[in-house]
């Protein structure tokens, strides 16, 4: 229909007295209109109804469709990866904490070391200086805590903070009158101390004794934190100055007697 009408109009237009440029322009417009008309007809023919779209979305692709096959293969691959331990991305087991990993490393390292028989040494020593004193003359004591490894393997000690030991002063009743860590702050960081066989670790500290009284016996207790069995106690009694003078005279007399005995021998 469009072709017949365009043909009639074209014949009338071609015989009319128009310039050549005007005729070319009109001809181009006619060609453009014909192209648009053909596209409109094609779109009307290829249009899919909404009911057809809904039907496809509800039922899904056919079993023979390549999309259906690919989807099922993907599901099977995911199921196999979840159950197969040798898959490309197996689930990772829970990892222990850094502290536990470090501890396990040192424990395995210590167990692998073998040493020969060696002489056993005392595990702990506590030295208080001065050992004889008066509260009026001395204001603090020097505390030396020595730990010696008398085992055949390396000793590994773990500490949750940078505090290694605790020092207590106790009255005869057991009441604590001094705690070394009370006025100190410590950082929460993992600490590891190793002691080789027949080697020692020594800790030294000063403690005040102004709360003591002459003639009263006190207990100095030193404990290695978090280490079972590493605790040592020593009793000490400050004396009045006059008793110290008499005790010093007695020591000098006994020393002189021992020298005379050695001379006679």
Residue frames relative to the residue before (quaternion, step in Angstrom):
aa qw qx qy qz dx dy dz
X 1.0000 0.0000 0.0000 0.0000 0.00 0.00 0.00
X 0.6669 0.4926 -0.2993 0.4723 3.54 0.93 -0.89
X 0.6446 0.5358 -0.3235 0.4390 3.57 1.04 -0.81
X 0.6474 0.5240 -0.3214 0.4506 3.62 1.00 -0.86
X 0.6762 0.4923 -0.2974 0.4604 3.55 0.87 -0.97
X 0.6644 0.5003 -0.3077 0.4622 3.57 0.92 -0.88
X 0.6338 0.5373 -0.3344 0.4447 3.60 1.06 -0.78
X 0.6577 0.5050 -0.3133 0.4628 3.63 0.95 -0.88
X 0.6809 0.4806 -0.2901 0.4704 3.53 0.88 -0.98
X 0.6280 0.5481 -0.3385 0.4365 3.58 1.03 -0.73
X 0.6554 0.5037 -0.3179 0.4644 3.58 1.01 -0.84
X 0.6540 0.5020 -0.3143 0.4706 3.60 0.95 -0.84
X 0.6770 0.5036 -0.2965 0.4474 3.54 0.96 -0.93
X 0.6584 0.5356 -0.3163 0.4238 3.58 1.01 -0.85
X 0.7048 0.4573 -0.2671 0.4720 3.62 1.12 -0.67
X 0.5742 0.5915 -0.3904 0.4099 3.56 1.22 -0.31
X 0.5410 -0.6579 0.4259 0.3052 3.54 -1.17 0.47
X 0.2289 0.7550 -0.5754 0.2155 3.61 0.26 1.28
X 0.5540 -0.5856 0.4697 0.3599 3.55 -1.22 0.49
X 0.6490 -0.5506 0.3643 0.3782 3.55 -1.26 0.47
X 0.6604 0.5108 -0.3171 0.4499 3.62 0.92 -0.80
X 0.6395 0.5167 -0.3293 0.4643 3.56 1.02 -0.75
X 0.6479 0.5191 -0.3192 0.4570 3.55 0.99 -0.81
X 0.6433 0.5212 -0.3253 0.4568 3.62 0.98 -0.79
X 0.6515 0.5186 -0.3149 0.4555 3.58 0.97 -0.84
X 0.6652 0.4938 -0.3046 0.4699 3.55 0.92 -0.91
X 0.6319 0.5365 -0.3311 0.4509 3.59 1.04 -0.74
X 0.6450 0.5178 -0.3220 0.4606 3.62 0.99 -0.76
X 0.6337 0.5244 -0.3293 0.4637 3.57 1.04 -0.78
X 0.6422 0.5275 -0.3253 0.4512 3.57 0.98 -0.85
X 0.6515 0.5131 -0.3149 0.4616 3.61 0.95 -0.85
X 0.6463 0.5253 -0.3167 0.4539 3.61 0.99 -0.82
X 0.6466 0.5158 -0.3134 0.4666 3.58 1.00 -0.87
X 0.6475 0.5162 -0.3228 0.4583 3.59 0.97 -0.77
X 0.6450 0.5215 -0.3235 0.4554 3.64 1.00 -0.77
X 0.6584 0.5024 -0.3099 0.4670 3.57 0.95 -0.89
X 0.6371 0.5322 -0.3304 0.4491 3.59 0.97 -0.76
X 0.6622 0.4997 -0.3076 0.4660 3.59 0.95 -0.84
X 0.6397 0.5155 -0.3298 0.4652 3.64 1.02 -0.73
X 0.6391 0.5269 -0.3314 0.4518 3.58 0.98 -0.80
X 0.6495 0.5086 -0.3184 0.4671 3.56 0.99 -0.81
X 0.6520 0.5206 -0.3161 0.4517 3.60 1.00 -0.83
X 0.6482 0.5164 -0.3213 0.4582 3.57 0.99 -0.81
X 0.6460 0.5116 -0.3290 0.4612 3.57 0.99 -0.77
X 0.6567 0.5114 -0.3188 0.4535 3.59 1.00 -0.71
X 0.7556 0.4170 -0.2126 0.4583 3.64 0.94 -0.94
X 0.4492 0.7076 -0.4559 0.2995 3.64 1.17 -0.07
X 0.2401 -0.7547 0.5985 0.1209 3.61 -1.04 0.96
X 0.4388 -0.7117 0.4832 0.2597 3.56 -0.83 0.93
X 0.6202 -0.5560 0.4093 0.3723 3.59 -1.25 0.47
X 0.6072 0.5612 -0.3556 0.4358 3.58 1.08 -0.65
X 0.6464 0.5113 -0.3203 0.4671 3.57 1.03 -0.76
X 0.6285 0.5271 -0.3322 0.4655 3.59 1.05 -0.77
X 0.6636 0.5001 -0.3063 0.4644 3.59 0.92 -0.90
X 0.6367 0.5355 -0.3331 0.4437 3.56 0.99 -0.77
X 0.6602 0.5013 -0.3103 0.4654 3.58 0.97 -0.83
X 0.6838 0.4963 -0.2941 0.4468 3.59 0.91 -0.90
X 0.6852 0.4789 -0.2949 0.4629 3.61 1.07 -0.66
X 0.7546 0.3978 -0.2203 0.4731 3.59 0.83 -0.88
X 0.3682 -0.7332 0.4991 0.2787 3.60 1.11 -0.55
X 0.6745 -0.4984 0.3435 0.4227 3.56 -1.25 0.12
X 0.6015 -0.5659 0.4329 0.3613 3.52 -1.26 0.44
X 0.6246 -0.5573 0.3930 0.3805 3.56 -1.22 0.49
X 0.6732 0.4736 -0.3026 0.4805 3.59 1.16 -0.54
X 0.5067 0.6658 -0.4246 0.3460 3.58 1.23 -0.20
X 0.5228 -0.6378 0.4537 0.3378 3.63 -0.99 0.71
X 0.5996 0.5580 -0.3710 0.4376 3.59 1.13 -0.54
X 0.6378 0.5241 -0.3228 0.4630 3.58 1.03 -0.78
X 0.6571 0.5150 -0.3080 0.4562 3.59 0.93 -0.89
X 0.6709 0.4967 -0.3043 0.4589 3.59 0.87 -0.91
X 0.6461 0.5221 -0.3301 0.4483 3.59 0.99 -0.77
X 0.6645 0.4938 -0.3070 0.4695 3.59 0.96 -0.83
X 0.6328 0.5199 -0.3353 0.4656 3.61 1.01 -0.73
X 0.6413 0.5160 -0.3276 0.4639 3.60 1.01 -0.74
X 0.6462 0.5144 -0.3250 0.4607 3.60 0.99 -0.78
X 0.6587 0.5061 -0.3098 0.4627 3.58 0.94 -0.84
X 0.6391 0.5236 -0.3291 0.4572 3.60 1.02 -0.75
X 0.6551 0.5010 -0.3157 0.4692 3.60 0.98 -0.80
X 0.6553 0.5076 -0.3177 0.4604 3.60 0.97 -0.81
X 0.6586 0.5033 -0.3089 0.4663 3.58 0.99 -0.80
X 0.6483 0.5168 -0.3210 0.4579 3.60 1.01 -0.76
X 0.6583 0.5161 -0.3171 0.4469 3.60 1.07 -0.68
X 0.7610 0.3713 -0.1972 0.4942 3.61 1.09 -0.67
X 0.6626 0.5011 -0.3025 0.4673 3.59 1.19 -0.41
X 0.3692 -0.7574 0.4982 0.2044 3.62 -0.65 1.13
X 0.6987 0.4480 -0.2765 0.4844 3.59 1.20 -0.38
X 0.3527 0.7395 -0.5054 0.2708 3.59 1.16 0.40
X 0.6931 -0.4975 0.3303 0.4037 3.52 -1.29 0.28
X 0.7988 0.1493 -0.0655 0.5791 3.61 1.01 -0.76
X 0.0174 -0.8229 0.5680 0.0009 3.65 0.36 1.14
X 0.5741 -0.5840 0.4305 0.3793 3.61 -1.14 0.52
X 0.4067 -0.7293 0.5018 0.2256 3.57 -0.87 0.99
X 0.4344 -0.6812 0.5106 0.2942 3.64 -0.96 0.78
X 0.6029 -0.5600 0.4065 0.3970 3.61 -1.15 0.45
X 0.3165 -0.7644 0.5367 0.1656 3.58 -0.88 0.97
X 0.4732 -0.6636 0.4850 0.3170 3.62 -0.99 0.73
X 0.6496 -0.5219 0.3847 0.3971 3.54 -1.31 0.31
X 0.6596 -0.5054 0.3751 0.4109 3.57 -1.28 0.35
X 0.6307 0.5399 -0.3346 0.4459 3.58 0.98 -0.82
X 0.6832 0.4777 -0.2935 0.4679 3.59 0.90 -0.91
X 0.6333 0.5312 -0.3379 0.4501 3.61 1.01 -0.74
X 0.6563 0.4990 -0.3116 0.4724 3.58 0.95 -0.86
X 0.6548 0.5155 -0.3126 0.4558 3.58 0.96 -0.86
X 0.6552 0.5050 -0.3139 0.4661 3.59 0.96 -0.85
X 0.6289 0.5388 -0.3387 0.4467 3.59 1.01 -0.77
X 0.7013 0.4566 -0.2812 0.4698 3.58 0.84 -0.94
X 0.6253 0.5340 -0.3505 0.4483 3.61 1.01 -0.70
X 0.6718 0.4770 -0.2996 0.4811 3.58 0.92 -0.85
X 0.6331 0.5295 -0.3302 0.4579 3.58 1.07 -0.71
X 0.6628 0.5070 -0.3044 0.4594 3.59 0.97 -0.88
X 0.6718 0.5114 -0.3104 0.4368 3.60 0.91 -0.88
X 0.6574 0.5287 -0.3135 0.4359 3.59 1.12 -0.56
X 0.6257 0.5446 -0.3370 0.4453 3.61 1.25 -0.24
X 0.0913 -0.7851 0.6122 0.0219 3.58 -0.85 1.00
X 0.0318 -0.7905 0.6116 -0.0050 3.56 -0.92 0.94
X 0.5657 -0.6230 0.4330 0.3229 3.53 -1.23 0.47
X 0.6797 -0.4630 0.3644 0.4368 3.55 -1.31 0.00
X 0.0068 0.7923 -0.6087 0.0425 3.54 -0.86 0.99
X 0.6268 -0.5486 0.4010 0.3813 3.52 -1.24 0.43
X 0.3938 -0.7235 0.5194 0.2273 3.56 -0.89 0.99
X 0.1964 -0.7799 0.5885 0.0823 3.54 -0.95 0.94
X 0.6253 -0.5208 0.3993 0.4224 3.60 -1.17 0.40
X 0.4677 -0.7153 0.4341 0.2848 3.63 -0.77 0.94
X 0.8225 0.0722 -0.0013 0.5642 3.62 1.00 -0.77
X 0.0381 -0.7632 0.6446 0.0243 3.51 -1.24 0.65
X 0.1171 -0.7752 0.6186 0.0514 3.54 -1.09 0.80
X 0.0481 -0.8044 0.5916 -0.0270 3.55 -0.64 1.16
X 0.1024 -0.7830 0.6132 0.0183 3.56 -0.84 1.09
X 0.0182 0.8034 -0.5925 0.0563 3.57 -0.76 1.05
X 0.5086 -0.2834 -0.8067 0.1015 1.44 -1.64 1.91
X 0.4923 -0.6678 0.4746 0.2938 3.56 -1.16 0.59
X 0.7465 0.2176 -0.1424 0.6124 3.59 1.22 -0.52
X 0.2160 0.7789 -0.5486 0.2135 3.56 -0.63 1.11
X 0.3201 -0.6847 0.6123 0.2317 3.49 -1.42 0.13
X 0.5545 -0.6212 0.4382 0.3385 3.57 -1.02 0.78
X 0.6245 0.5515 -0.3366 0.4388 3.58 1.13 -0.62
X 0.7463 0.4060 -0.2165 0.4810 3.61 1.12 -0.59
X 0.7742 0.2740 -0.1270 0.5563 3.60 1.12 -0.61
X 0.2296 -0.7989 0.5449 0.1107 3.57 -0.94 0.91
X 0.8059 0.0829 -0.0490 0.5842 3.60 1.20 -0.31
X 0.3335 -0.7251 0.5730 0.1861 3.52 -1.32 0.46
X 0.3642 -0.6825 0.5872 0.2382 3.54 -1.21 0.61
X 0.1184 -0.7971 0.5915 0.0252 3.57 -0.68 1.14
X 0.0459 -0.7827 0.6206 -0.0094 3.57 -0.84 1.06
X 0.0762 -0.7958 0.6006 -0.0139 3.54 -0.63 1.18
X 0.0468 -0.8206 0.5679 -0.0434 3.56 -0.50 1.25
X 0.1078 -0.7793 0.6168 0.0259 3.56 -0.88 1.05
X 0.0870 -0.8090 0.5814 0.0025 3.56 -0.70 1.12
X 0.3479 -0.7344 0.5479 0.1986 3.56 -0.91 0.92
X 0.0425 -0.8116 0.5825 -0.0106 3.57 -0.47 1.22
X 0.5026 0.6396 -0.4339 0.3874 3.58 1.19 0.43
X 0.5568 -0.6120 0.4523 0.3329 3.53 -1.35 0.06
X 0.7227 0.3439 -0.2373 0.5506 3.57 1.24 0.17
X 0.6344 -0.5347 0.3990 0.3904 3.53 -1.26 0.37
X 0.3159 -0.7234 0.5835 0.1907 3.55 -1.05 0.82
X 0.1072 -0.7821 0.6132 0.0281 3.55 -0.86 1.04
X 0.0391 -0.7974 0.6018 -0.0198 3.56 -0.78 1.09
X 0.1792 -0.7860 0.5880 0.0666 3.56 -0.89 1.02
X 0.0905 -0.7895 0.6069 0.0146 3.56 -1.00 0.91
X 0.4225 -0.7267 0.4779 0.2551 3.62 -0.82 0.93
X 0.7661 0.2030 -0.1292 0.5960 3.61 1.21 -0.46
X 0.6144 -0.5429 0.4020 0.4076 3.57 -1.27 -0.13
X 0.4810 0.6043 -0.4723 0.4248 3.60 1.19 0.45
X 0.2193 -0.8079 0.5395 0.0900 3.55 -0.85 1.00
X 0.8218 0.0699 0.0059 0.5654 3.62 0.93 -0.75
X 0.2399 -0.7287 0.6204 0.1633 3.51 -1.40 0.18
X 0.1440 -0.7740 0.6131 0.0660 3.58 -1.05 0.84
X 0.0545 -0.7926 0.6073 -0.0065 3.55 -0.89 1.03
X 0.1698 -0.7224 0.6567 0.1344 3.54 -1.24 0.62
X 0.0736 -0.8204 0.5669 -0.0113 3.55 -0.69 1.14
X 0.4601 -0.6479 0.5395 0.2784 3.51 -1.19 0.68
X 0.6927 -0.4543 0.3294 0.4531 3.63 -1.22 0.17
X 0.6537 0.5156 -0.3161 0.4549 3.62 1.11 -0.58
X 0.5647 -0.6046 0.3841 0.4099 3.59 1.24 -0.27
X 0.4992 0.6558 -0.4311 0.3672 3.60 1.22 -0.11
X 0.3906 -0.7201 0.5296 0.2200 3.55 -0.93 0.96
X 0.1183 -0.8079 0.5759 0.0412 3.56 -0.73 1.10
X 0.7851 0.1237 -0.0996 0.5986 3.59 1.24 -0.10
X 0.0358 -0.7674 0.6402 -0.0051 3.55 -1.04 0.92
X 0.4547 -0.7380 0.4320 0.2487 3.55 -0.53 1.21
X 0.7362 0.4404 -0.2359 0.4565 3.63 0.92 -0.85
X 0.4487 0.7383 -0.4368 0.2505 3.59 1.23 -0.19
X 0.7861 0.2811 -0.1491 0.5300 3.62 0.90 -0.83
X 0.5996 0.5370 -0.3647 0.4681 3.59 1.15 0.61
X 0.2598 -0.7419 0.5955 0.1656 3.56 -1.25 0.48
X 0.1490 -0.7912 0.5917 0.0421 3.54 -1.08 0.81
X 0.4266 -0.7013 0.5208 0.2344 3.54 -1.17 0.72
X 0.4203 -0.6961 0.5274 0.2464 3.56 -1.03 0.84
X 0.3481 0.7050 -0.5418 0.2972 3.56 0.08 1.32
X 0.5418 -0.6384 0.4487 0.3123 3.53 -1.08 0.82
X 0.0491 -0.7994 0.5988 -0.0014 3.57 -0.89 1.02
X 0.1019 -0.7898 0.6043 0.0257 3.56 -0.97 0.91
X 0.0474 -0.7800 0.6239 -0.0057 3.56 -0.92 1.01
X 0.0842 -0.7904 0.6062 0.0272 3.58 -0.83 1.00
X 0.1110 -0.7719 0.6245 0.0420 3.56 -1.09 0.85
X 0.3358 -0.7445 0.5457 0.1875 3.56 -0.68 1.09
X 0.6561 -0.5024 0.3699 0.4247 3.62 -1.20 0.38
X 0.8486 0.0947 -0.1404 0.5012 3.53 -1.03 1.03
X 0.5766 0.5183 -0.4168 0.4745 3.56 1.13 0.54
X 0.2952 -0.7779 0.5421 0.1175 3.55 -1.22 0.53
X 0.2111 -0.7100 0.6537 0.1547 3.49 -1.40 0.41
X 0.1253 -0.8096 0.5732 0.0184 3.56 -0.79 1.06
X 0.0927 -0.7635 0.6384 0.0317 3.55 -1.00 0.98
X 0.0731 -0.7940 0.6033 0.0160 3.57 -0.91 0.94
X 0.0806 0.7822 -0.6110 0.0911 3.54 -1.10 0.78
X 0.3291 -0.7090 0.5861 0.2136 3.56 -1.30 0.40
X 0.0833 -0.7879 0.6092 0.0348 3.57 -1.01 0.85
X 0.4541 -0.6827 0.4924 0.2919 3.63 -1.02 0.72
X 0.1805 -0.7826 0.5873 0.1002 3.57 -1.19 0.58
X 0.3220 0.7772 -0.4929 0.2223 3.59 1.18 0.37
X 0.6451 0.5197 -0.3302 0.4525 3.60 1.17 -0.42
X 0.5620 0.6081 -0.3849 0.4077 3.61 1.27 -0.13
X 0.2478 -0.7367 0.6108 0.1514 3.51 -1.36 0.36
X 0.5383 -0.6204 0.4603 0.3367 3.57 -1.04 0.78
X 0.7880 0.3119 -0.2480 0.4694 3.53 -1.05 0.84
X 0.6581 0.4709 -0.3146 0.4961 3.62 1.22 -0.11
X 0.3391 -0.7486 0.5392 0.1842 3.56 -0.94 0.93
X 0.1034 -0.7988 0.5925 0.0127 3.55 -0.82 1.07
X 0.3416 -0.7159 0.5727 0.2070 3.55 -1.27 0.49
X 0.1712 -0.7491 0.6340 0.0875 3.55 -0.92 1.00
X 0.0488 -0.8187 0.5713 -0.0307 3.57 -0.49 1.22
X 0.0633 -0.7809 0.6214 -0.0004 3.56 -0.84 1.06
X 0.0433 -0.8048 0.5908 -0.0366 3.56 -0.80 1.09
X 0.3305 -0.6977 0.5985 0.2141 3.54 -1.08 0.80
X 0.4326 -0.7589 0.4232 0.2407 3.56 -0.44 1.23
X 0.8582 0.1549 -0.1281 0.4724 3.53 -1.01 0.93
X 0.6472 0.4903 -0.3223 0.4866 3.61 1.24 0.10
X 0.3635 -0.7712 0.4823 0.2014 3.55 -0.39 1.24
X 0.8141 0.2595 -0.2181 0.4715 3.54 -0.94 1.00
X 0.6311 0.5300 -0.3445 0.4496 3.59 1.19 -0.32
X 0.4333 0.6398 -0.5050 0.3846 3.53 0.27 1.36
X 0.0103 0.7990 -0.5988 0.0536 3.56 -0.87 0.97
X 0.1333 -0.7926 0.5941 0.0331 3.56 -1.06 0.86
X 0.0180 -0.7815 0.6236 -0.0062 3.53 -1.07 0.80
X 0.3276 -0.7483 0.5482 0.1792 3.56 -0.96 0.92
X 0.0157 -0.7859 0.6178 -0.0207 3.51 -1.13 0.75
X 0.1311 -0.7956 0.5903 0.0356 3.55 -1.05 0.86
X 0.2692 -0.7473 0.5817 0.1752 3.60 -0.58 1.06
X 0.2244 -0.7834 0.5712 0.0984 3.59 -1.05 0.83
X 0.5671 -0.5676 0.4719 0.3654 3.51 -1.28 0.46
X 0.6685 -0.5441 0.3318 0.3833 3.55 -1.18 0.56
X 0.6629 0.5110 -0.3248 0.4403 3.63 0.92 -0.80
X 0.6368 0.5061 -0.3342 0.4761 3.58 1.08 -0.64
X 0.6248 0.5341 -0.3430 0.4546 3.57 1.06 -0.65
X 0.6340 0.5303 -0.3334 0.4535 3.58 1.04 -0.77
X 0.6789 0.4732 -0.2959 0.4771 3.58 0.93 -0.86
X 0.6409 0.5151 -0.3303 0.4634 3.58 1.04 -0.72
X 0.6316 0.5205 -0.3309 0.4697 3.57 1.07 -0.72
X 0.6327 0.5195 -0.3292 0.4706 3.60 1.04 -0.74
X 0.6450 0.5153 -0.3237 0.4623 3.58 0.99 -0.80
X 0.6528 0.5079 -0.3246 0.4589 3.60 0.95 -0.78
X 0.6485 0.5060 -0.3234 0.4677 3.58 0.99 -0.79
X 0.6405 0.5221 -0.3259 0.4593 3.60 1.01 -0.79
X 0.6720 0.4872 -0.3007 0.4697 3.60 0.92 -0.90
X 0.6325 0.5267 -0.3344 0.4591 3.59 1.03 -0.70
X 0.6488 0.5109 -0.3136 0.4686 3.59 1.02 -0.80
X 0.6373 0.5213 -0.3278 0.4633 3.60 1.00 -0.81
X 0.6624 0.5044 -0.3184 0.4533 3.60 0.91 -0.85
X 0.6354 0.5187 -0.3372 0.4622 3.61 1.02 -0.68
X 0.6375 0.5194 -0.3314 0.4626 3.62 1.01 -0.76
X 0.6397 0.5197 -0.3326 0.4584 3.59 0.99 -0.80
X 0.6513 0.5064 -0.3219 0.4645 3.58 0.95 -0.78
X 0.6299 0.5388 -0.3383 0.4455 3.60 1.09 -0.71
X 0.6709 0.4893 -0.2996 0.4698 3.59 0.95 -0.88
X 0.6334 0.5229 -0.3399 0.4581 3.59 1.05 -0.65
